[in-house]
Amino acid sequence: MKRIFDFVCSLMGLIMLSPVILVTACLICLKLGSPVIFKQQRPGLQGKPFFVYKFRTMTDERDEDGELLPDHVRLTSFGKLLRKLSLDELPQLFNVLKGDISLVGPRPLLMEYLDLYTPEQARRHEVRPGITGWAQVNGRNAISWEEKFNLDVWYVENRSFWLDIKILFMTVLKVFKSEGISQTGHVTIEKFKGSKGRGA
């Protein structure tokens, strides 16, 4: 039932939001250049890697050694607006359509984090990751990694169709309120470096 719901809703979303997606893509091309889509490998169900798609929000500015400048330097005011309105997330509807992710589930993080999780935190990969999730509507990037993972595992243990519907409605409200977009002192959130008791 969840997969059918995801497929139908993502297909309808792509059709209904196609004008917004097209305009956003054109503006990104004009303001940030190409590529318009940011693609990165992330762990999915059971940690199996897939490529997640998002609209690009940063420039490609580099230092004299050819290394990318810090995120806060490359994130433009236009990129901040895309993130504030969550427009950068729209291409992930293609991921949902393909079955890589679900509309609701723990957010897909970086591959490098896989070896840093405690056994309990790793349970977040027992379900498909999602565009939004229980952690996103309960603090998003404004809470600690540990709090976020606790919320992810709570979702894994309590997931249901009606909980997904509740999370989707809460997500719409969060987008309008622009809450929890970034952690204090960071453009999003600082990198996860592991929790105390890892490997216990």
LUMGU-176054 format. One record per atom (N, C-alpha, C): residue in one letter; x, y, z; residue number from 1; atom name. Coordinates in steps of 0.05 Angstrom, whole numbers, plus 5000, padded with zeros to 4 digits. Layout:
% LUMGU-176054
SITE  res    px    py    pz    n  atom
SITE    A     X     Y     Z  NUM    CA
...
This chain:
% LUMGU-176054
SITE  res    px    py    pz    n  atom
SITE    M  5016  4976  5000    1     N
SITE    M  5000  5000  5000    1    CA
SITE    M  5017  5025  5000    1     C
SITE    K  5039  5025  5016    2     N
SITE    K  5057  5048  5017    2    CA
SITE    K  5070  5053  4991    2     C
SITE    R  5079  5032  4977    3     N
SITE    R  5092  5036  4951    3    CA
SITE    R  5073  5046  4930    3     C
SITE    I  5048  5036  4930    4     N
SITE    I  5028  5046  4911    4    CA
SITE    I  5022  5076  4917    4     C
SITE    F  5019  5082  4942    5     N
SITE    F  5014  5110  4950    5    CA
SITE    F  5037  5128  4941    5     C
SITE    D  5062  5119  4945    6     N
SITE    D  5086  5134  4937    6    CA
SITE    D  5086  5139  4907    6     C
SITE    F  5081  5117  4892    7     N
SITE    F  5082  5119  4863    7    CA
SITE    F  5061  5138  4852    7     C
SITE    V  5036  5135  4861    8     N
SITE    V  5014  5152  4852    8    CA
SITE    V  5019  5181  4859    8     C
SITE    C  5027  5186  4884    9     N
SITE    C  5030  5214  4893    9    CA
SITE    C  5054  5227  4880    9     C
SITE    S  5076  5213  4876   10     N
SITE    S  5100  5225  4863   10    CA
SITE    S  5094  5230  4833   10     C
SITE    L  5079  5213  4820   11     N
SITE    L  5072  5217  4792   11    CA
SITE    L  5054  5241  4790   11     C
SITE    M  5033  5243  4807   12     N
SITE    M  5015  5266  4807   12    CA
SITE    M  5030  5292  4814   12     C
SITE    G  5049  5290  4833   13     N
SITE    G  5065  5313  4841   13    CA
SITE    G  5082  5323  4818   13     C
SITE    L  5095  5305  4804   14     N
SITE    L  5111  5313  4781   14    CA
SITE    L  5095  5326  4759   14     C
SITE    I  5071  5316  4755   15     N
SITE    I  5054  5328  4734   15    CA
SITE    I  5044  5356  4743   15     C
SITE    M  5033  5357  4767   16     N
SITE    M  5022  5382  4777   16    CA
SITE    M  5043  5404  4782   16     C
SITE    L  5067  5395  4790   17     N
SITE    L  5088  5415  4796   17    CA
SITE    L  5107  5419  4773   17     C
SITE    S  5102  5407  4750   18     N
SITE    S  5120  5410  4727   18    CA
SITE    S  5126  5439  4719   18     C
SITE    P  5106  5458  4720   19     N
SITE    P  5112  5486  4715   19    CA
SITE    P  5132  5497  4735   19     C
SITE    V  5128  5491  4760   20     N
SITE    V  5146  5500  4781   20    CA
SITE    V  5174  5489  4778   20     C
SITE    I  5175  5463  4771   21     N
SITE    I  5201  5449  4767   21    CA
SITE    I  5216  5462  4743   21     C
SITE    L  5201  5467  4722   22     N
SITE    L  5213  5479  4697   22    CA
SITE    L  5224  5507  4703   22     C
SITE    V  5208  5524  4716   23     N
SITE    V  5216  5551  4722   23    CA
SITE    V  5240  5551  4740   23     C
SITE    T  5239  5534  4761   24     N
SITE    T  5262  5532  4780   24    CA
SITE    T  5287  5524  4766   24     C
SITE    A  5285  5504  4748   25     N
SITE    A  5308  5494  4733   25    CA
SITE    A  5320  5517  4715   25     C
SITE    C  5303  5532  4703   26     N
SITE    C  5312  5554  4685   26    CA
SITE    C  5326  5576  4702   26     C
SITE    L  5315  5582  4725   27     N
SITE    L  5327  5603  4742   27    CA
SITE    L  5354  5593  4753   27     C
SITE    I  5356  5568  4760   28     N
SITE    I  5382  5557  4769   28    CA
SITE    I  5403  5559  4747   28     C
SITE    C  5395  5552  4723   29     N
SITE    C  5413  5553  4700   29    CA
SITE    C  5423  5581  4696   29     C
SITE    L  5406  5601  4699   30     N
SITE    L  5413  5629  4695   30    CA
SITE    L  5431  5640  4717   30     C
SITE    K  5424  5633  4742   31     N
SITE    K  5437  5644  4765   31    CA
SITE    K  5462  5628  4775   31     C
SITE    L  5461  5602  4772   32     N
SITE    L  5482  5585  4783   32    CA
SITE    L  5497  5570  4761   32     C
SITE    G  5485  5569  4737   33     N
SITE    G  5498  5554  4715   33    CA
SITE    G  5490  5525  4716   33     C
SITE    S  5504  5509  4699   34     N
SITE    S  5498  5480  4698   34    CA
SITE    S  5521  5465  4713   34     C
SITE    P  5515  5441  4722   35     N
SITE    P  5490  5426  4719   35    CA
SITE    P  5468  5437  4738   35     C
SITE    V  5443  5435  4730   36     N
SITE    V  5421  5444  4746   36    CA
SITE    V  5415  5425  4769   36     C
SITE    I  5419  5399  4763   37     N
SITE    I  5414  5378  4783   37    CA
SITE    I  5439  5370  4798   37     C
SITE    F  5437  5369  4824   38     N
SITE    F  5458  5359  4841   38    CA
SITE    F  5453  5329  4846   38     C
SITE    K  5472  5312  4840   39     N
SITE    K  5469  5283  4843   39    CA
SITE    K  5490  5273  4862   39     C
SITE    Q  5482  5257  4882   40     N
SITE    Q  5501  5246  4901   40    CA
SITE    Q  5492  5218  4910   40     C
SITE    Q  5511  5201  4914   41     N
SITE    Q  5505  5174  4923   41    CA
SITE    Q  5498  5174  4953   41     C
SITE    R  5476  5161  4960   42     N
SITE    R  5467  5160  4988   42    CA
SITE    R  5458  5131  4994   42     C
SITE    P  5458  5122  5020   43     N
SITE    P  5449  5096  5026   43    CA
SITE    P  5418  5094  5028   43     C
SITE    G  5407  5074  5016   44     N
SITE    G  5378  5070  5017   44    CA
SITE    G  5370  5048  5035   44     C
SITE    L  5350  5033  5027   45     N
SITE    L  5340  5010  5043   45    CA
SITE    L  5362  4990  5048   45     C
SITE    Q  5367  4982  5073   46     N
SITE    Q  5388  4964  5081   46    CA
SITE    Q  5416  4975  5074   46     C
SITE    G  5418  5001  5070   47     N
SITE    G  5444  5013  5064   47    CA
SITE    G  5452  5011  5035   47     C
SITE    K  5435  5000  5018   48     N
SITE    K  5442  4997  4990   48    CA
SITE    K  5444  5025  4977   48     C
SITE    P  5466  5031  4963   49     N
SITE    P  5470  5057  4952   49    CA
SITE    P  5453  5063  4928   49     C
SITE    F  5445  5088  4925   50     N
SITE    F  5430  5098  4902   50    CA
SITE    F  5438  5128  4898   50     C
SITE    F  5430  5139  4876   51     N
SITE    F  5436  5168  4871   51    CA
SITE    F  5412  5185  4877   51     C
SITE    V  5415  5204  4895   52     N
SITE    V  5393  5222  4902   52    CA
SITE    V  5395  5247  4884   52     C
SITE    Y  5373  5257  4876   53     N
SITE    Y  5372  5281  4859   53    CA
SITE    Y  5361  5305  4874   53     C
SITE    K  5374  5328  4871   54     N
SITE    K  5365  5353  4883   54    CA
SITE    K  5372  5376  4864   54     C
SITE    F  5357  5398  4867   55     N
SITE    F  5365  5421  4851   55    CA
SITE    F  5390  5433  4864   55     C
SITE    R  5407  5442  4847   56     N
SITE    R  5432  5454  4857   56    CA
SITE    R  5427  5481  4871   56     C
SITE    T  5440  5485  4893   57     N
SITE    T  5436  5510  4909   57    CA
SITE    T  5463  5525  4913   57     C
SITE    M  5485  5514  4905   58     N
SITE    M  5511  5526  4910   58    CA
SITE    M  5526  5530  4884   58     C
SITE    T  5545  5549  4885   59     N
SITE    T  5563  5554  4862   59    CA
SITE    T  5586  5534  4862   59     C
SITE    D  5603  5535  4842   60     N
SITE    D  5626  5517  4840   60    CA
SITE    D  5652  5532  4846   60     C
SITE    E  5651  5553  4862   61     N
SITE    E  5674  5569  4867   61    CA
SITE    E  5696  5552  4881   61     C
SITE    R  5720  5556  4872   62     N
SITE    R  5743  5540  4883   62    CA
SITE    R  5766  5559  4891   62     C
SITE    D  5784  5549  4908   63     N
SITE    D  5807  5564  4916   63    CA
SITE    D  5830  5561  4896   63     C
SITE    E  5853  5572  4902   64     N
SITE    E  5876  5571  4883   64    CA
SITE    E  5886  5543  4879   64     C
SITE    D  5879  5524  4897   65     N
SITE    D  5888  5496  4894   65    CA
SITE    D  5867  5479  4880   65     C
SITE    G  5845  5492  4872   66     N
SITE    G  5824  5477  4858   66    CA
SITE    G  5804  5463  4876   66     C
SITE    E  5806  5468  4903   67     N
SITE    E  5788  5457  4922   67    CA
SITE    E  5763  5474  4925   67     C
SITE    L  5740  5461  4928   68     N
SITE    L  5715  5476  4931   68    CA
SITE    L  5716  5493  4956   68     C
SITE    L  5706  5518  4954   69     N
SITE    L  5705  5535  4978   69    CA
SITE    L  5684  5525  4997   69     C
SITE    P  5685  5533  5023   70     N
SITE    P  5665  5524  5043   70    CA
SITE    P  5636  5529  5034   70     C
SITE    D  5618  5512  5044   71     N
SITE    D  5590  5514  5037   71    CA
SITE    D  5578  5542  5041   71     C
SITE    H  5585  5554  5064   72     N
SITE    H  5573  5580  5070   72    CA
SITE    H  5581  5602  5050   72     C
SITE    V  5604  5598  5036   73     N
SITE    V  5613  5617  5016   73    CA
SITE    V  5599  5612  4990   73     C
SITE    R  5595  5586  4983   74     N
SITE    R  5583  5579  4957   74    CA
SITE    R  5553  5580  4957   74     C
SITE    L  5540  5581  4981   75     N
SITE    L  5511  5582  4982   75    CA
SITE    L  5502  5611  4978   75     C
SITE    T  5489  5617  4956   76     N
SITE    T  5480  5644  4949   76    CA
SITE    T  5453  5650  4962   76     C
SITE    S  5445  5675  4960   77     N
SITE    S  5419  5683  4971   77    CA
SITE    S  5396  5669  4955   77     C
SITE    F  5401  5664  4930   78     N
SITE    F  5382  5649  4914   78    CA
SITE    F  5380  5620  4923   78     C
SITE    G  5403  5608  4929   79     N
SITE    G  5404  5581  4939   79    CA
SITE    G  5390  5579  4965   79     C
SITE    K  5394  5599  4983   80     N
SITE    K  5381  5599  5009   80    CA
SITE    K  5350  5600  5006   80     C
SITE    L  5341  5615  4986   81     N
SITE    L  5312  5617  4980   81    CA
SITE    L  5301  5590  4971   81     C
SITE    L  5316  5576  4954   82     N
SITE    L  5308  5549  4945   82    CA
SITE    L  5305  5530  4968   82     C
SITE    R  5324  5531  4987   83     N
SITE    R  5323  5514  5010   83    CA
SITE    R  5301  5522  5029   83     C
SITE    K  5297  5548  5033   84     N
SITE    K  5276  5557  5050   84    CA
SITE    K  5248  5548  5041   84     C
SITE    L  5244  5548  5015   85     N
SITE    L  5218  5539  5003   85    CA
SITE    L  5218  5509  4997   85     C
SITE    S  5240  5496  5003   86     N
SITE    S  5243  5467  4998   86    CA
SITE    S  5241  5460  4968   86     C
SITE    L  5245  5479  4950   87     N
SITE    L  5244  5474  4922   87    CA
SITE    L  5267  5456  4912   87     C
SITE    D  5289  5457  4927   88     N
SITE    D  5312  5441  4919   88    CA
SITE    D  5306  5411  4922   88     C
SITE    E  5285  5404  4937   89     N
SITE    E  5278  5376  4942   89    CA
SITE    E  5260  5364  4920   89     C
SITE    L  5249  5381  4902   90     N
SITE    L  5229  5371  4883   90    CA
SITE    L  5240  5348  4864   90     C
SITE    P  5265  5349  4855   91     N
SITE    P  5274  5327  4838   91    CA
SITE    P  5274  5300  4851   91     C
SITE    Q  5272  5299  4878   92     N
SITE    Q  5271  5273  4892   92    CA
SITE    Q  5245  5259  4887   92     C
SITE    L  5225  5272  4875   93     N
SITE    L  5201  5258  4867   93    CA
SITE    L  5207  5237  4846   93     C
SITE    F  5228  5242  4830   94     N
SITE    F  5237  5222  4811   94    CA
SITE    F  5248  5197  4826   94     C
SITE    N  5262  5202  4848   95     N
SITE    N  5272  5180  4864   95    CA
SITE    N  5250  5164  4876   95     C
SITE    V  5228  5178  4884   96     N
SITE    V  5205  5164  4895   96    CA
SITE    V  5192  5147  4874   96     C
SITE    L  5189  5159  4850   97     N
SITE    L  5176  5145  4828   97    CA
SITE    L  5192  5119  4821   97     C
SITE    K  5218  5121  4822   98     N
SITE    K  5235  5098  4816   98    CA
SITE    K  5235  5077  4838   98     C
SITE    G  5228  5085  4863   99     N
SITE    G  5228  5066  4885   99    CA
SITE    G  5253  5067  4902   99     C
SITE    D  5271  5087  4896  100     N
SITE    D  5295  5090  4912  100    CA
SITE    D  5289  5099  4940  100     C
SITE    I  5269  5117  4942  101     N
SITE    I  5261  5127  4968  101    CA
SITE    I  5231  5128  4970  101     C
SITE    S  5221  5136  4993  102     N
SITE    S  5192  5139  4997  102    CA
SITE    S  5186  5168  5002  102     C
SITE    L  5161  5175  5002  103     N
SITE    L  5154  5203  5009  103    CA
SITE    L  5161  5208  5038  103     C
SITE    V  5157  5188  5055  104     N
SITE    V  5162  5191  5084  104    CA
SITE    V  5181  5169  5093  104     C
SITE    G  5201  5177  5108  105     N
SITE    G  5221  5158  5119  105    CA
SITE    G  5245  5174  5129  105     C
SITE    P  5264  5161  5142  106     N
SITE    P  5288  5175  5151  106    CA
SITE    P  5303  5187  5127  106     C
SITE    R  5313  5211  5130  107     N
SITE    R  5326  5224  5108  107    CA
SITE    R  5351  5209  5100  107     C
SITE    P  5357  5205  5073  108     N
SITE    P  5381  5192  5065  108    CA
SITE    P  5405  5210  5070  108     C
SITE    L  5424  5201  5085  109     N
SITE    L  5448  5217  5092  109    CA
SITE    L  5472  5209  5075  109     C
SITE    L  5496  5215  5085  110     N
SITE    L  5520  5209  5069  110    CA
SITE    L  5529  5180  5072  110     C
SITE    M  5541  5169  5051  111     N
SITE    M  5552  5142  5052  111    CA
SITE    M  5573  5140  5074  111     C
SITE    E  5588  5161  5079  112     N
SITE    E  5610  5160  5098  112    CA
SITE    E  5600  5156  5127  112     C
SITE    Y  5575  5161  5132  113     N
SITE    Y  5564  5158  5159  113    CA
SITE    Y  5558  5129  5166  113     C
SITE    L  5557  5111  5147  114     N
SITE    L  5548  5084  5152  114    CA
SITE    L  5565  5070  5174  114     C
SITE    D  5591  5075  5173  115     N
SITE    D  5608  5062  5193  115    CA
SITE    D  5609  5077  5220  115     C
SITE    L  5594  5099  5222  116     N
SITE    L  5595  5115  5247  116    CA
SITE    L  5570  5110  5264  116     C
SITE    Y  5550  5096  5254  117     N
SITE    Y  5525  5092  5269  117    CA
SITE    Y  5529  5071  5291  117     C
SITE    T  5515  5074  5313  118     N
SITE    T  5513  5052  5333  118    CA
SITE    T  5493  5032  5320  118     C
SITE    P  5493  5007  5331  119     N
SITE    P  5474  4987  5320  119    CA
SITE    P  5445  4998  5321  119     C
SITE    E  5438  5013  5342  120     N
SITE    E  5411  5023  5344  120    CA
SITE    E  5406  5045  5323  120     C
SITE    Q  5425  5062  5319  121     N
SITE    Q  5421  5083  5299  121    CA
SITE    Q  5420  5072  5270  121     C
SITE    A  5434  5050  5266  122     N
SITE    A  5434  5037  5239  122    CA
SITE    A  5407  5026  5232  122     C
SITE    R  5389  5023  5251  123     N
SITE    R  5362  5013  5246  123    CA
SITE    R  5346  5031  5227  123     C
SITE    R  5355  5056  5225  124     N
SITE    R  5341  5075  5207  124    CA
SITE    R  5341  5065  5178  124     C
SITE    H  5359  5046  5172  125     N
SITE    H  5360  5035  5145  125    CA
SITE    H  5343  5010  5141  125     C
SITE    E  5327  5004  5161  126     N
SITE    E  5308  4981  5159  126    CA
SITE    E  5284  4988  5141  126     C
SITE    V  5281  5013  5135  127     N
SITE    V  5259  5022  5117  127    CA
SITE    V  5271  5040  5096  127     C
SITE    R  5256  5045  5074  128     N
SITE    R  5265  5063  5054  128    CA
SITE    R  5268  5091  5065  128     C
SITE    P  5289  5105  5057  129     N
SITE    P  5291  5133  5066  129    CA
SITE    P  5269  5150  5053  129     C
SITE    G  5266  5174  5062  130     N
SITE    G  5244  5190  5051  130    CA
SITE    G  5252  5219  5046  130     C
SITE    I  5234  5233  5031  131     N
SITE    I  5238  5262  5026  131    CA
SITE    I  5234  5277  5052  131     C
SITE    T  5215  5268  5068  132     N
SITE    T  5210  5280  5094  132    CA
SITE    T  5207  5257  5114  132     C
SITE    G  5208  5264  5140  133     N
SITE    G  5206  5243  5160  133    CA
SITE    G  5199  5254  5187  133     C
SITE    W  5198  5236  5207  134     N
SITE    W  5190  5243  5234  134    CA
SITE    W  5210  5263  5246  134     C
SITE    A  5236  5260  5240  135     N
SITE    A  5256  5278  5250  135    CA
SITE    A  5253  5305  5237  135     C
SITE    Q  5245  5306  5211  136     N
SITE    Q  5243  5332  5197  136    CA
SITE    Q  5220  5349  5208  136     C
SITE    V  5199  5336  5217  137     N
SITE    V  5176  5352  5228  137    CA
SITE    V  5179  5356  5258  137     C
SITE    N  5201  5347  5269  138     N
SITE    N  5205  5350  5298  138    CA
SITE    N  5233  5363  5303  138     C
SITE    G  5240  5382  5287  139     N
SITE    G  5265  5396  5291  139    CA
SITE    G  5283  5399  5267  139     C
SITE    R  5281  5380  5248  140     N
SITE    R  5296  5381  5223  140    CA
SITE    R  5326  5385  5229  140     C
SITE    N  5339  5406  5220  141     N
SITE    N  5368  5409  5224  141    CA
SITE    N  5374  5425  5250  141     C
SITE    A  5354  5433  5265  142     N
SITE    A  5358  5449  5289  142    CA
SITE    A  5363  5431  5313  142     C
SITE    I  5361  5405  5311  143     N
SITE    I  5365  5386  5333  143    CA
SITE    I  5391  5371  5329  143     C
SITE    S  5401  5358  5350  144     N
SITE    S  5426  5344  5348  144    CA
SITE    S  5423  5318  5332  144     C
SITE    W  5446  5307  5323  145     N
SITE    W  5445  5282  5308  145    CA
SITE    W  5433  5260  5324  145     C
SITE    E  5440  5259  5350  146     N
SITE    E  5429  5237  5367  146    CA
SITE    E  5399  5239  5369  146     C
SITE    E  5388  5263  5372  147     N
SITE    E  5359  5267  5374  147    CA
SITE    E  5346  5259  5347  147     C
SITE    K  5359  5266  5326  148     N
SITE    K  5349  5260  5299  148    CA
SITE    K  5347  5230  5295  148     C
SITE    F  5369  5216  5303  149     N
SITE    F  5369  5187  5299  149    CA
SITE    F  5349  5173  5317  149     C
SITE    N  5345  5183  5341  150     N
SITE    N  5325  5172  5360  150    CA
SITE    N  5297  5174  5347  150     C
SITE    L  5292  5197  5334  151     N
SITE    L  5266  5201  5321  151    CA
SITE    L  5263  5183  5297  151     C
SITE    D  5285  5178  5282  152     N
SITE    D  5285  5160  5259  152    CA
SITE    D  5278  5132  5268  152     C
SITE    V  5291  5123  5289  153     N
SITE    V  5286  5095  5299  153    CA
SITE    V  5257  5093  5310  153     C
SITE    W  5248  5114  5323  154     N
SITE    W  5220  5114  5333  154    CA
SITE    W  5201  5110  5309  154     C
SITE    Y  5207  5123  5287  155     N
SITE    Y  5190  5120  5263  155    CA
SITE    Y  5191  5091  5253  155     C
SITE    V  5214  5080  5252  156     N
SITE    V  5217  5052  5243  156    CA
SITE    V  5200  5033  5259  156     C
SITE    E  5199  5038  5285  157     N
SITE    E  5184  5021  5303  157    CA
SITE    E  5154  5026  5304  157     C
SITE    N  5146  5050  5295  158     N
SITE    N  5118  5058  5298  158    CA
SITE    N  5105  5065  5271  158     C
SITE    R  5118  5060  5249  159     N
SITE    R  5109  5068  5223  159    CA
SITE    R  5081  5057  5216  159     C
SITE    S  5066  5073  5203  160     N
SITE    S  5039  5065  5194  160    CA
SITE    S  5031  5084  5172  160     C
SITE    F  5010  5077  5157  161     N
SITE    F  5000  5094  5135  161    CA
SITE    F  4991  5120  5146  161     C
SITE    W  4976  5120  5169  162     N
SITE    W  4965  5144  5180  162    CA
SITE    W  4987  5162  5192  162     C
SITE    L  5008  5150  5202  163     N
SITE    L  5030  5166  5212  163    CA
SITE    L  5043  5181  5189  163     C
SITE    D  5046  5167  5166  164     N
SITE    D  5057  5179  5142  164    CA
SITE    D  5040  5203  5133  164     C
SITE    I  5014  5200  5133  165     N
SITE    I  4996  5222  5126  165    CA
SITE    I  5000  5246  5145  165     C
SITE    K  5002  5240  5171  166     N
SITE    K  5006  5261  5191  166    CA
SITE    K  5032  5276  5185  166     C
SITE    I  5053  5261  5179  167     N
SITE    I  5079  5273  5174  167    CA
SITE    I  5079  5290  5149  167     C
SITE    L  5064  5282  5128  168     N
SITE    L  5062  5297  5104  168    CA
SITE    L  5048  5324  5109  168     C
SITE    F  5027  5323  5124  169     N
SITE    F  5012  5348  5131  169    CA
SITE    F  5030  5366  5149  169     C
SITE    M  5044  5355  5168  170     N
SITE    M  5062  5370  5185  170    CA
SITE    M  5085  5383  5168  170     C
SITE    T  5094  5368  5148  171     N
SITE    T  5115  5378  5131  171    CA
SITE    T  5107  5403  5116  171     C
SITE    V  5082  5403  5105  172     N
SITE    V  5072  5427  5091  172    CA
SITE    V  5072  5451  5110  172     C
SITE    L  5064  5447  5135  173     N
SITE    L  5063  5469  5154  173    CA
SITE    L  5092  5479  5160  173     C
SITE    K  5111  5460  5162  174     N
SITE    K  5138  5467  5168  174    CA
SITE    K  5150  5484  5145  174     C
SITE    V  5143  5476  5120  175     N
SITE    V  5154  5491  5097  175    CA
SITE    V  5144  5519  5097  175     C
SITE    F  5118  5523  5103  176     N
SITE    F  5107  5550  5104  176    CA
SITE    F  5119  5567  5126  176     C
SITE    K  5126  5553  5148  177     N
SITE    K  5138  5568  5171  177    CA
SITE    K  5168  5571  5169  177     C
SITE    S  5180  5556  5150  178     N
SITE    S  5209  5556  5146  178    CA
SITE    S  5224  5550  5172  178     C
SITE    E  5216  5529  5186  179     N
SITE    E  5229  5522  5211  179    CA
SITE    E  5250  5501  5208  179     C
SITE    G  5272  5503  5224  180     N
SITE    G  5292  5483  5227  180    CA
SITE    G  5309  5478  5202  180     C
SITE    I  5311  5498  5184  181     N
SITE    I  5326  5495  5159  181    CA
SITE    I  5356  5490  5164  181     C
SITE    S  5367  5504  5184  182     N
SITE    S  5395  5501  5190  182    CA
SITE    S  5401  5501  5220  182     C
SITE    Q  5425  5490  5226  183     N
SITE    Q  5434  5490  5253  183    CA
SITE    Q  5449  5516  5258  183     C
SITE    T  5448  5526  5282  184     N
SITE    T  5462  5551  5289  184    CA
SITE    T  5491  5550  5281  184     C
SITE    G  5500  5569  5265  185     N
SITE    G  5528  5570  5257  185    CA
SITE    G  5535  5554  5232  185     C
SITE    H  5515  5541  5220  186     N
SITE    H  5519  5525  5196  186    CA
SITE    H  5498  5531  5175  186     C
SITE    V  5505  5526  5149  187     N
SITE    V  5485  5531  5128  187    CA
SITE    V  5464  5509  5128  187     C
SITE    T  5471  5485  5138  188     N
SITE    T  5451  5464  5143  188    CA
SITE    T  5456  5452  5171  188     C
SITE    I  5474  5433  5173  189     N
SITE    I  5481  5421  5198  189    CA
SITE    I  5509  5411  5197  189     C
SITE    E  5524  5411  5219  190     N
SITE    E  5551  5401  5219  190    CA
SITE    E  5552  5371  5213  190     C
SITE    K  5574  5362  5203  191     N
SITE    K  5576  5334  5196  191    CA
SITE    K  5575  5316  5220  191     C
SITE    F  5563  5292  5216  192     N
SITE    F  5562  5273  5238  192    CA
SITE    F  5589  5260  5241  192     C
SITE    K  5599  5258  5266  193     N
SITE    K  5625  5247  5271  193    CA
SITE    K  5625  5222  5289  193     C
SITE    G  5600  5212  5293  194     N
SITE    G  5598  5188  5310  194    CA
SITE    G  5587  5195  5338  194     C
SITE    S  5574  5176  5351  195     N
SITE    S  5563  5180  5377  195    CA
SITE    S  5579  5165  5398  195     C
SITE    K  5577  5174  5423  196     N
SITE    K  5590  5160  5445  196    CA
SITE    K  5578  5132  5447  196     C
SITE    G  5595  5112  5451  197     N
SITE    G  5585  5085  5454  197    CA
SITE    G  5581  5071  5428  197     C
SITE    R  5592  5083  5406  198     N
SITE    R  5590  5070  5380  198    CA
SITE    R  5604  5043  5381  198     C
SITE    G  5590  5024  5369  199     N
SITE    G  5601  4997  5368  199    CA
SITE    G  5594  4980  5392  199     C
SITE    A  5579  4992  5411  200     N
SITE    A  5572  4977  5435  200    CA
SITE    A  5551  4956  5429  200     C
